[in-house]
Amino acid sequence: MAIIYSYPRIYTVNEEQLLLISDNRTGKPTKNIGVGDLAAFITTDKQIQDFKLYNKSFCPSVTLTGNDLIMYSNGVWCKGSIGGGSYIEADYSVPGVISLDLSATGLGNPKSDYFLRGDNTWSPLSIPSNIVETFSSESGVFINVTNNVNASGNVTIGTVDLSATGLGSPTENYFLRGDNTWAEVSLDVNYESTLNPSLAIINDIGGFTAGTTVGDLLGTPLSSMWDTLLFPALPPSYSPPTISTTESFAGFAEIGETIVVPVTIQFVNKDSGGFDTGTMTLDRGGAPLGPLSVSTALFPPDINPQYGEPNPNNPQEKTTGTFTETFVFPTPTSGLTRVETYTGAASYLTGQELKNSLGQLSPPAIAAGTISNTATVRGYYPYFWGLTTSVWNNYATAVAEVVGRIQNPADPTVNKVVNNSSGQLNIAFNGTAGVDFMWFATP
């Protein structure tokens, strides 16, 4: 037989304690169960172990009436009213079930691309069809605007360029001036004067030439004026190419005689761009001669530097052309002499510019061109002189003897001279007085 003890009150319940239960429907004897078993039974379907069971004796001020929901929070039993709000609707029509509906009645049909608007309506996002009404493409002083399409409806806005066309190239050392130009900031002071603008410099001063006026210098930066005054730009000296034509015939030619004349042409490039290959020519009296034998070789020394700058037209080279002509020296068209002229010519390329005393290129350079030079061979009729012991009684006899002597090249008493016979001639006959007679024959 079980003996049951009762205690006035138990404030603390744990899982090891027992509870007595009885089934009033069957009338079966009283049974006991563990508190832990009861907790397991209660939490089988729904996790409510975090809630405390409501006991009216513990909270006599709370009554279960109407639509009240009783919960235990922060050591206090609280009663909340179940009803419908603007966005949350509560449904407690099913006994033991409280349904909270976030969609709310009458708010529309929520979809993945719908959003809840401020008026409690599910609706897709709406974008106006005409966002831009107009777009002005007018350019300002510092802004260039390019309108790509007509500005109406959904448009592609054009390009806005802050640099604008024609402003130059901006760099980290440049700033935009008031005239819309990228430029360096200059702290230089410009020349100003109260003198008469027409007042001119009398003599050359530094890099300023005589005749420069006050008006010419107004607005010139002072630093530039000092540079010009103290360090004038002295130009370099350009040396043009040279050519020489020489003949190696000794003395004068005898008119009508067959002569051999070697001719040499020499070209040196100097400050030109050098000999233009294949352009050397030779003629006599305008009639071309050739072919020439042409060769090129270095021709030191090179041109010296100027103002410390090496000459870009070095090295110096000499181009030589040679030709030997054999011909009968022509008869003069008038007078007693004739000149035959040889002309040698060569073409050259454009040279490079030299630098001035400031290290700046100083044009113009030697331009491409052709240069020529001449050599001459002069021919004369010869004159003759000699001594004779013959006594001539008449002119005819004298002429006959002299002609005979001249025509005999073996006659040692005849002197033949190919030279100018005009004017005064100085001849040393060296004859014996009273024995020798002098004779002289000119053309």
CORSULWO-V875247 format. One record per residue. N is the residue number from 0. RES is the residue in three letters. OMEGA is omega in whole degrees, -180 to 180 (* if undefined). Layout:
N|RES|OMEGA, N|RES|OMEGA
This chain:
0|MET|-178, 1|ALA|176, 2|ILE|-176, 3|ILE|174, 4|TYR|177, 5|SER|179, 6|TYR|-177, 7|PRO|-173, 8|ARG|175, 9|ILE|-179, 10|TYR|-178, 11|THR|-180, 12|VAL|174, 13|ASN|-172, 14|GLU|-177, 15|GLU|-180, 16|GLN|-178, 17|LEU|174, 18|LEU|176, 19|LEU|180, 20|ILE|176, 21|SER|-180, 22|ASP|-176, 23|ASN|180, 24|ARG|-177, 25|THR|-178, 26|GLY|180, 27|LYS|-176, 28|PRO|178, 29|THR|179, 30|LYS|176, 31|ASN|176, 32|ILE|177, 33|GLY|177, 34|VAL|179, 35|GLY|178, 36|ASP|179, 37|LEU|180, 38|ALA|179, 39|ALA|180, 40|PHE|-177, 41|ILE|-174, 42|THR|-178, 43|THR|-176, 44|ASP|-176, 45|LYS|-178, 46|GLN|179, 47|ILE|-176, 48|GLN|179, 49|ASP|178, 50|PHE|173, 51|LYS|179, 52|LEU|-179, 53|TYR|176, 54|ASN|-174, 55|LYS|180, 56|SER|177, 57|PHE|-178, 58|CYS|-175, 59|PRO|-178, 60|SER|-179, 61|VAL|179, 62|THR|178, 63|LEU|-180, 64|THR|172, 65|GLY|-175, 66|ASN|-177, 67|ASP|175, 68|LEU|-175, 69|ILE|178, 70|MET|180, 71|TYR|-177, 72|SER|176, 73|ASN|176, 74|GLY|-177, 75|VAL|173, 76|TRP|-174, 77|CYS|177, 78|LYS|177, 79|GLY|-179, 80|SER|180, 81|ILE|180, 82|GLY|-179, 83|GLY|175, 84|GLY|-179, 85|SER|-175, 86|TYR|180, 87|ILE|179, 88|GLU|-180, 89|ALA|-180, 90|ASP|-180, 91|TYR|-179, 92|SER|179, 93|VAL|-179, 94|PRO|177, 95|GLY|-178, 96|VAL|175, 97|ILE|-179, 98|SER|176, 99|LEU|-176, 100|ASP|-179, 101|LEU|-177, 102|SER|179, 103|ALA|-178, 104|THR|174, 105|GLY|-179, 106|LEU|-179, 107|GLY|-176, 108|ASN|-178, 109|PRO|177, 110|LYS|-177, 111|SER|-179, 112|ASP|177, 113|TYR|179, 114|PHE|-178, 115|LEU|-179, 116|ARG|-180, 117|GLY|178, 118|ASP|175, 119|ASN|180, 120|THR|175, 121|TRP|-174, 122|SER|175, 123|PRO|176, 124|LEU|-179, 125|SER|178, 126|ILE|-180, 127|PRO|-178, 128|SER|-179, 129|ASN|-179, 130|ILE|-179, 131|VAL|179, 132|GLU|-179, 133|THR|177, 134|PHE|-178, 135|SER|179, 136|SER|-180, 137|GLU|-179, 138|SER|176, 139|GLY|-177, 140|VAL|-175, 141|PHE|-176, 142|ILE|173, 143|ASN|-180, 144|VAL|178, 145|THR|-179, 146|ASN|-175, 147|ASN|-179, 148|VAL|175, 149|ASN|-174, 150|ALA|175, 151|SER|-179, 152|GLY|176, 153|ASN|-172, 154|VAL|169, 155|THR|-177, 156|ILE|-176, 157|GLY|-176, 158|THR|176, 159|VAL|-174, 160|ASP|-178, 161|LEU|-178, 162|SER|179, 163|ALA|-178, 164|THR|174, 165|GLY|-179, 166|LEU|-178, 167|GLY|-178, 168|SER|-180, 169|PRO|174, 170|THR|-176, 171|GLU|-180, 172|ASN|-177, 173|TYR|179, 174|PHE|-178, 175|LEU|-180, 176|ARG|180, 177|GLY|178, 178|ASP|175, 179|ASN|-180, 180|THR|175, 181|TRP|-176, 182|ALA|176, 183|GLU|176, 184|VAL|-178, 185|SER|178, 186|LEU|-178, 187|ASP|179, 188|VAL|-180, 189|ASN|-180, 190|TYR|175, 191|GLU|-178, 192|SER|175, 193|THR|179, 194|LEU|177, 195|ASN|-178, 196|PRO|-178, 197|SER|180, 198|LEU|-173, 199|ALA|174, 200|ILE|-176, 201|ILE|-178, 202|ASN|175, 203|ASP|177, 204|ILE|-178, 205|GLY|179, 206|GLY|178, 207|PHE|-178, 208|THR|177, 209|ALA|-178, 210|GLY|176, 211|THR|-175, 212|THR|175, 213|VAL|179, 214|GLY|178, 215|ASP|-174, 216|LEU|-179, 217|LEU|180, 218|GLY|179, 219|THR|177, 220|PRO|-178, 221|LEU|179, 222|SER|178, 223|SER|179, 224|MET|178, 225|TRP|178, 226|ASP|-179, 227|THR|-178, 228|LEU|-174, 229|LEU|-176, 230|PHE|-180, 231|PRO|179, 232|ALA|179, 233|LEU|-176, 234|PRO|175, 235|PRO|178, 236|SER|179, 237|TYR|178, 238|SER|-180, 239|PRO|178, 240|PRO|-179, 241|THR|175, 242|ILE|177, 243|SER|175, 244|THR|-178, 245|THR|174, 246|GLU|-175, 247|SER|178, 248|PHE|-176, 249|ALA|175, 250|GLY|-179, 251|PHE|178, 252|ALA|175, 253|GLU|-180, 254|ILE|-179, 255|GLY|-179, 256|GLU|173, 257|THR|-177, 258|ILE|177, 259|VAL|-175, 260|VAL|171, 261|PRO|-179, 262|VAL|180, 263|THR|176, 264|ILE|178, 265|GLN|179, 266|PHE|177, 267|VAL|-170, 268|ASN|-176, 269|LYS|-178, 270|ASP|173, 271|SER|178, 272|GLY|177, 273|GLY|-178, 274|PHE|176, 275|ASP|-171, 276|THR|175, 277|GLY|-175, 278|THR|-179, 279|MET|-178, 280|THR|177, 281|LEU|174, 282|ASP|173, 283|ARG|-178, 284|GLY|-180, 285|GLY|179, 286|ALA|-177, 287|PRO|176, 288|LEU|177, 289|GLY|5, 290|PRO|179, 291|LEU|170, 292|SER|-171, 293|VAL|176, 294|SER|-180, 295|THR|179, 296|ALA|176, 297|LEU|-176, 298|PHE|180, 299|PRO|4, 300|PRO|175, 301|ASP|178, 302|ILE|-178, 303|ASN|175, 304|PRO|175, 305|GLN|-178, 306|TYR|178, 307|GLY|-179, 308|GLU|178, 309|PRO|-179, 310|ASN|-178, 311|PRO|-179, 312|ASN|171, 313|ASN|4, 314|PRO|177, 315|GLN|-178, 316|GLU|177, 317|LYS|177, 318|THR|-175, 319|THR|175, 320|GLY|-178, 321|THR|176, 322|PHE|178, 323|THR|-178, 324|GLU|173, 325|THR|-179, 326|PHE|176, 327|VAL|-177, 328|PHE|-172, 329|PRO|175, 330|THR|179, 331|PRO|177, 332|THR|176, 333|SER|179, 334|GLY|-174, 335|LEU|-178, 336|THR|178, 337|ARG|179, 338|VAL|174, 339|GLU|-174, 340|THR|173, 341|TYR|178, 342|THR|175, 343|GLY|-177, 344|ALA|177, 345|ALA|176, 346|SER|-178, 347|TYR|-177, 348|LEU|179, 349|THR|179, 350|GLY|178, 351|GLN|-179, 352|GLU|175, 353|LEU|-179, 354|LYS|179, 355|ASN|-176, 356|SER|178, 357|LEU|-180, 358|GLY|180, 359|GLN|176, 360|LEU|-174, 361|SER|179, 362|PRO|4, 363|PRO|174, 364|ALA|176, 365|ILE|-179, 366|ALA|178, 367|ALA|-179, 368|GLY|179, 369|THR|-179, 370|ILE|-178, 371|SER|179, 372|ASN|-175, 373|THR|172, 374|ALA|-176, 375|THR|171, 376|VAL|-177, 377|ARG|179, 378|GLY|179, 379|TYR|163, 380|TYR|-179, 381|PRO|168, 382|TYR|-173, 383|PHE|174, 384|TRP|179, 385|GLY|180, 386|LEU|176, 387|THR|177, 388|THR|-180, 389|SER|176, 390|VAL|-176, 391|TRP|179, 392|ASN|179, 393|ASN|-175, 394|TYR|-177, 395|ALA|179, 396|THR|-180, 397|ALA|-179, 398|VAL|-179, 399|ALA|-180, 400|GLU|-178, 401|VAL|179, 402|VAL|179, 403|GLY|179, 404|ARG|-178, 405|ILE|-177, 406|GLN|178, 407|ASN|-177, 408|PRO|-179, 409|ALA|-178, 410|ASP|-177, 411|PRO|-178, 412|THR|-178, 413|VAL|176, 414|ASN|-180, 415|LYS|-179, 416|VAL|176, 417|VAL|-178, 418|ASN|-180, 419|ASN|-179, 420|SER|179, 421|SER|177, 422|GLY|-176, 423|GLN|177, 424|LEU|178, 425|ASN|-177, 426|ILE|176, 427|ALA|-179, 428|PHE|179, 429|ASN|178, 430|GLY|179, 431|THR|-177, 432|ALA|179, 433|GLY|-178, 434|VAL|-174, 435|ASP|173, 436|PHE|-178, 437|MET|173, 438|TRP|-176, 439|PHE|-179, 440|ALA|178, 441|THR|180, 442|PRO|*
